Amino acid sequence: MLRRQFLGSLAAPLFASKAAPRPNVLLIVADDMNTALGCYGHRLVKTPNIDALARQGVRFDRAYCQVPLCCPSRASFLTGLRPDSTGIWDNDMDIRVKHPDIVTLPQHFKNNGWYSAREGKMFHMNVPMGVGTPQFQDPPSWNHNGSPQGMEDKSPGVLHQLTPKSNRGAAIDWMSVAEAKGQADDDAASRAIAVLEQHRNEPFFLGLGFVRPHVPLVAPAKFFDMYPLDACTPVQNPAGDEQDLSPMFRAIRPDLWNHMDMDEAKQRQALRGYYATTSFMDEQLGRVITALDQMKLRDNTILVFMSDHGWHLGEHTRWQKRSLLEESARVPLIVCDPRKGVRGKSSSGLVELVDLYPTLSELAGLDVPRHTEGQSFAPLLRSPRRRWKRGAFTQFQTASTRGTGIRMPNWHYMEWRSPDGKIEEDLYDCRKDPRQFRNVATVPEYSKQREQARVLMASGWKEARA
């Protein structure tokens, strides 16, 4: 018996040596990108490379960010903490200020033997002002911390200012340039390919952050040529649609309502610029995926494509983000794990970006750190149609208002609170009103659904888990 046990202990390393190699992770994060993509059903926007990923993995149709703003969203999904725990609600804060000892998602892989590399915007970076700098990019997370260079709106050419009253970095400006060279996303793709070439023989975690379609809307002319202005049709909203929204919500960045004072001609230009920069980013993503395939790394690489939050394109007369409505809270999310054998499927299960940390940890065979506050959605990669969470939470907070939204399978409820205890509500029946045009929070026939949503929100995210 003792001899049998001893031989068994010798056999273990031999068995382990034949085990599957540790998977690579390629995490690709777009900036300010909504679901205006071919694979999500948009009839005009051309995104062949993102669409190809959707055919090769699982497309999540109900994925939601925790905060519809760059810095707090990225702080959340890269730490696995919800915004109440990160304490970060606005831009311009390094995660280490609040959490000096936190182990981030890339750092978790780094600590367990993966080569961890960044190229581009992963943690928050002011665009375009911070492009090319390591601003807030958290050195402890990476073995390689790369900052692609880009001229952005300082490129040679004419900058068209559609919202001249807005500050740089928030203004909707567009520029058609001669070539991709000189733009941050082109450089990010080239640098990412170099990282793959140099570290193809060891497990890697590569965080690749593109800055498009974040404003300013800069792309080579050929991408603008894809979208004639007369094809870029502004959103048609019911008259006075935004007037039934909670007053506290309407008071958040009032300059973003009423189409930011853009007339129809300017709205068409803004849409064209957003679509063009989306297609430009898609082409850079395609370059990286092609390189991954040429190096024969795809079969052992978990690939995630996502955005940090959504972006309004005139829905409810609003542009940009900082909104709990669907267009701002919902994000594109595609996960390809060739080892799972699930291809070309979609999932309507509710998932949150805070779930990314435990999901990637589980898929890579790593322990999930106890501090994380999401739930691994790895089971949805095996069975995309299974039922999942009861609710996904998105929050937004200013000095005068705290908003919390919970997206349920058929309902969307939002609660707004002021420091003096005042509460306002929004409620949408997403089956009958998927574009959220009618707020039914005060309609008597919906009182039961409103109360159920209140109870689920009050019970918190732990009770909403699958």
N, C-alpha and C positions, 0 to 999 in steps of 0.2 A: 504493500500500500504506500509506504513511504517512497519506494522507488518510482511508483506511478506518479505520485505528486511531484517528485523532483523532475521527472521527464516532462511533466506538464508545464512546469515553470520554465524549462529550457525551450519548450515549443512556442511559448507565447511570443518572444521576439521574432521568431521566424514567421509566425502568422502575421504579426504586425507589419513586417517588412513587405508583405504582399498586399496590404490594405491599399485602398484607393488613396492617391495623393491628396494633400490638402487643397481645397479649391481656391482659386484666385477670386478676387472680388473687384469688379469694375463698377464704381458708383458714379453715374453721370447725372449732374444736377443742372438744369436750366434755370434761368433767372426771370421771374415774373411771367412765367408761361402758363396760360390756361389750357383748356382742352380743345382749342381751335386747331385741331390736327386731323389729318386724313383718317387715321385709325379710330378716332373718336367720332367720326361721322361728318366732319366739316366738308362741304362740297367744293370749296374753292382752294383751301390751303394745301400746298403740296409739301408733304413730308415723307418721301419714299423710304428713308432710312429708319425713321421712328416707326413707320407702318410695318416695315420688315421685322423689327424687333417684336411688335405685337403678334405677328404671325409665328414667331419663334418661341413665345413664352405666354405669360398670362397678363392680360390687360385688366387693370382694376378700374371699374367704372364708378365706384363710390369711394374714392380716396380723399381724405381731408387733412389739411394742415392744422396745426394747433394755434397758430397766430398768423393772420394774413399780412405779414410784414417780414422783410428779409432777416434781420438780425435775430429777433426772437424765435422765428420759425426754425432757422438753422441751429440756433442754440439748443432748441428742443430736440430735433431729430438726431443731432450729432452727440447729444449726451444721454438720450433716452429719458429725459425729464420733461414733464409738462410745465407750461409757463408759470403756474403757481409755485413750482419748485425751483425753476431757474431764477425767477425774480426779474427776468429781462422782458420788457414790454415795448421797448423802442430801439431804434438803431444806435450805433456808436457805443457799444459796450463789449468789452472783451469778456468771454465766459469765465476767465480765471479771476476776475474781480469779485464775482459772487461765489465761485466754486474753485478755489485754488488747487484742490486735490482731486477733482473729478477725473475719472477715466473715460475719455470720449470713445466714440465708436471706432475711429481709425486707431486710436491709441490701444484699445483692447486687442485689436489684431496685431498691432506692433508688439505689444507685450507678450504675445503668444507665438512669436516667431515669423510673422508675415512681414515682408518689406512694405512699409506704409509710405505712400507718396501722394503728394498733392500737386496738381497743376490747375491753376485757375481759382475761381471763387467757390470756396467750400463753406467756411464760416463767413460772417458778413464782411462785405467790402463795399465801400461807397463807389457807385458807378455813376459817371465815369471818373470821378476825381481820384479814387483809390486804385484804379487799374494800373497794374505793373508794380504795385507795392505789396509787401507782406502784411498789410494792415489786418489785424485781428485774426490771423490765420493759424494761431496756436502751435508754436514749435513743438511742444511735447507730444503732439498727435502724430508727427511725421518723421520718418527717416530722411525724406526729401521733401522740401517745402518750396515748390516752384511758383513763381509769379510771372505769368505771361505778360508780354508787353503789348500795348495797343494805343494808337493815336485817337481812336474813337471820334468824337465830334471835333477834334482838332485836326482831322485829316484834311488834305487838300480838297476843296469843293465848296459847294454852297449849302449852308445850314438853313433849313426852312423851319422857322419857329412858328408853331401852331398855337402855342399858349405862352405868349411872351411875358405874361405876368408871373409865371411860375419860376422857381429857382432851378438852376442847373442840377440835373440829376432827378428832377421831378417833372420838368417841362417836357411836353410832347414835341420834340424836334425830330426832323428826319434829314438824312443826307445820303445821297447816292454817290458811291466812290468807284474808282476805276477797277480796283482789284481787291482780293481778300488780304493780300500781304499788307501788314501794318495794322491789322485789327486783332484784338485780343483773342477772339475765338479761333482764328486761324493759327495763331501762335500756340494757343493752348492745345489744339489738336496735334500740332507738330511735336511739341514737348512731350505729350502723353505717349505718342508713338515711340519716341526715343526712350522713355522709361520702360515701355514694354520690351523693346529690343534689348535693353541692358539687363533686365531682370526676368526674362522669360523662363529661366531655369530655376527659379525659386518662387514659392508662393508669395503673391503680392496682393495688397489692398491699394488700389489706385482710385483716388478721388479726383474726378475731372469736372471742374466747374466752368460752364459757359456763362457769359454775361448777357447774351441775347436771349429773348427779345426785350430786355430791359432798355428803357430810354437812356440816351438818345438812340433813335432808330436808324442805325448806320449799317449799310450793307452794300456789296457791289451792285452795280447797275443791273446786271443780268437778273437779279432776284426781284428788283422793282419791275422789270419788264414782264415778269410772270403774271402780274396783277394789274390789268388795266383799271383805271380809276372808275369807269362806269360799271365794273363788275364788283367793286368794293361797296356793297350796299349797307348803309347805316342801319342799326337796329331800329325796328319799329316798336315803340312802347305805347301802351294805351295812354290817352290824355290824362295828365295828372297822376300817373302811376305811382310816383314816389311819395305822393302826399299822404298815403295811408300808412307809411312807415313811421316807426316811433320817432317822436321829435328829438330824443336824445341821440338816436342813430343819425338822423339828418343833420345834426349839429356837428358831427365828426367830419372834419375837413370839408366844410361847405363849398370850398372852391372846386371840389371834384364832382359836384352835381352839375346839372344843367349843361352837360357836355363840355364843361370847363370853358364855356363861352365860345366853343367852336361851332360855326355854322355847318351846313351839310357838306359843303365843298371841303372844308378842313377835316371833317370827320372821315370823309373818304380817303384823304391823304394819310390820316392817322392809321386807319385800317390797313391801307396799302403798306405803310412802313412796318406795322406790326407783323403782317403776313410775310413781307420780304425778309425781315430779320429772323423770323421763325424758320423760313426755308434755308437761309444762310447758315443758321446754327445746325440745322438738320444735315447739311452737306458736310460740315466739320465733324459731326458725330459719325457720319458714314465713313470718313477717312480712317477714323480710329477703329471702327468695327472691321473694315477691310484689312487693316494691319493685323488685328487680332486673329482673323481667319488665316491670313497668309503665314503667320507664325504658328498656326495649328494649336492655338491656345483656347479656342472657343469651347471645346468639349469639357474643359475643366474650369470654366470661368462662370461665376454667378454674375450676371449683368443686370443692373438696375438703372432704369431711366425714370426721372422724376423732375418735378419743379418744386421750388420752395413754397409757393402759394399760387393762387390764380390771379386773374387780372380782368377788371371790367373793361368792356369795349363798347360802352354806351348803354348797356342794359340798365333800365331804371334811370336813365340820363346820367349815369355815373361812369367815370373812367378811373382806371388804376385799381388800387387795393384798399386796405383798411376797412373792409366790409365783411360782415358775416353771411351775406347772401351767397348763393351757390357759385356764382361766377368768380368770386374772390376766395372762397373757402375751399372749393374743390380743386384738385390737382390731377394732372396726368401721372400715372404710375404704371410702369411695365416692369415685370421681373422675369428674367430668363434664367432658368437653372437647367441646363441640358441633362443633368443627371436624373431629373424627375420625370422626364419623358412626356410632359404636358406641353403641347405646342398649339398656338393659335386659339387659345381659349380666353374667355372673359369671365370675370367674377363680379357679381353685384353685391358681394359682401361688403359691409362697412369696415374700412380700415383707416388707420390714422398714421401720419408720418412718424409719430413717436413709437410706432410699432416696428420701425425699420431696424433699430438696434437689436432687439431680441430676435427678430426674424433672421437677420444675417448671421448672428451668433449661432443660432440653432442650425442653420443650413451648413455652416462651416464646421460644426461639431464642437463648438466652444461652449463653455458654461455661460449662462446669461447672468450678468452681474445683478446683484440684489437691488441695486439702486434704481434700476430701470422701471419705468411706469407704463410701458406699453405692453402689448401682447403679441407674441409671435403669430404671424399669419401664414407660417409655413404650411399648415394643413390645407390652406386654400390653393397652394401650388400643386397639391396632389389631387384635390377635389374642389375645383373652382366653384361649383354650384352649391356647395353645402351652405347652410345657414350660418351666420356669423354674429357679429356684435349687435346689441340692441341700440347702440347709439355711438356717434362720433362727435367729439367736442372740439369746437373752435372758439377761441376767446380773443378779445381785443380790449385794451385798457388805455385810457388817457387820464389826465389829471382830474377830469370832471365826470367821467363815465366809465363804467365797467360793463362790458358786454360779454355774454356767454351764449353760444349757440349749440344746440344738440341736433344733429342730423340723424333721424331715425329712418327705418326702411321706407315709410310712407309719409312721414311728417317732418317738418323742420320748424323748430321752436327757438326763439331768441328772447333773452331777458336782459334788460338794460337797467343798471342801478346807478344812482347818483350818490355822492358822499352823504347827503342828508337823508338817505333811505328811500327815496322815491324809486318806484319800479315801473317800467314800461315793457310791453311784450309785443312780439310778432309771432304769428303762427301761419304756416302754409300747408295746404293739402297737396303734397307733391304728386299724387296720382292725377288729380283733376287740374292742377295748376303747376306744372313742372317748371315754368319760368318765373314763378313766385310773383305774380302780378296782384294777387288779392290777399291782403292780410286779414285773416279771420279770427284774430285773437279776441276780439270783442263781440263776435257773432255768437248769439246764444246757442245755436244748434251745434257749435263746436266746443262747448264748455267741457264736455267729458274728455275730449282729446287734449285740450289745453291743460286740464288738471293732471292727466296721465303724464304729459310732458314735464310739467312742473315737478312731479314726484320723481321721475327718472333723473332729471337734472339735479335735484336736491340730493339724491342718493349717491351721485358721483360716478366717476369713470369706472371704478371697480365693479359696481353693480351692472354696468352696461357691457361688461366683457362677454365673450362667447362662452 
